Amino acid sequence: MLPLDGVTVVSLEQAVAAPFATRQLADLGARVIKVERPAGDFARGYDTSVQGLSSHFVWLNRNKESIVLDLKQQADRQVMDKLLARADVFVQNLAPGAATRLGLGAAELRASYPRLIVCDISGYGSSGPYRDKKAYDLLVQCETGLVSITGNEAEPAKTGISTADIAGGMYAYTGVLTALYERERTGQATAFEVSLFDALGEWMGFPYYYATYSGTPPRRAGARHAAIAPYGPFAAGDGSQVFLGVQNEREWLKFCEQVLDRPELATDPRFDANPKRVEHLAELKVVIEAAFAQLTSAEIEARLEEVGIANSRMRTMAEFAEHPQLAARDRWREVDSPAGKLRALLPPVTVAGRESRMDPIPELGQHTTAILAELDEPVRD
């Protein structure tokens, strides 16, 4: 058994945030019924990179059943009611106000289905001046200040993944788990909301405190760190780069003595405390790269490993896909899809002796007929 076997989730979902949350629930054994419009979740059309399928959709929708309903039609709306009557959880991330207009607002659902846990995911929350504002991932990254601290000195940048959506999806996922646990203990279901803005705002804790109480926002540092040095990429003598991070003064001493062969740098007044190293980063970089110029990246990495200084290699996505750590830990499985077998990573929570659920990615409406039959509803043309 998986932990959520027997739990049914009905999700009126699209794009990234809600599908991310419900896929985590499905991975744990929940039955997730994905309700799609006749045109389908628009993420199905984001790209055709995965043998004709969308990379986002493949990532977010394994282990689910797809039913097509037009909720503006009375007959399909009645089907939705039957689904909700049997469900434990309802998740939705429609445009602001859309669920309420369909009669699927939290208050109405809680009155009709007292044991139903209701999770609403929105861009900015159900109140406030931004309530009805569209909230794509980039825009929420901008509003929370993430873009202002990401990138380099020349130009700000968004993150390369859907950070706001993923943050919102993770809090929706943990919120559902919390609500299921609460219902198990008290017998009472609950409704809750997660906004992408609030979720990513929580993740902005370090830059918020840094800027608010220092009076200076963290500078955009590219692959470096705004508040720790040395941290990030440094050129080696063979033309490649080594990424490293020194976290404390004990490590700084070892780094100077055993990696750079420059023990005097440990007490250099420009560098003898982390805030000073950050202040004099340009000078520090020159010193470090002068020492590294005599070494290859492999030699530098060997020295760093020997003294316990954190380091890494910047890999491409192709190199990540063949990462030796993933292979050694048997982290790859295959999932079926409308395009055939696809390779997929196991969920990150590993439980000894438990094999993760890796069921297919559904075609649009693949399960409509079977679900209608289960509900004693006539099959639609």
Secondary structure by P-SEA (a helix, b strand, c coil): ccccccbbbbbbccccaaaaaaaaaaaaccbbbbbbccccccccccccccccccaaaaaccccbbbbbbccccaaaaaaaaaaaaaccbbbbbccccccccccccaaaaaaacccbbbbbbbccccccccccccccaaaaaaaacccccccccccccccccaaaaaaaaaaaaaaaaaaaaaaaaccccccbbbbaaaaaaaaaaaaaaaaaaacccccccccccccccccccccccccbbbbbbbccaaaaaaaacccccccccccccccccaaaaaaaaaaaaaaaaaaaccccaaaaaaaaaaacccccccccaaaaaacaaaaaaccbbbbbccccbbbbbcccccccccccccccccccccaaaaaaaaacccccc
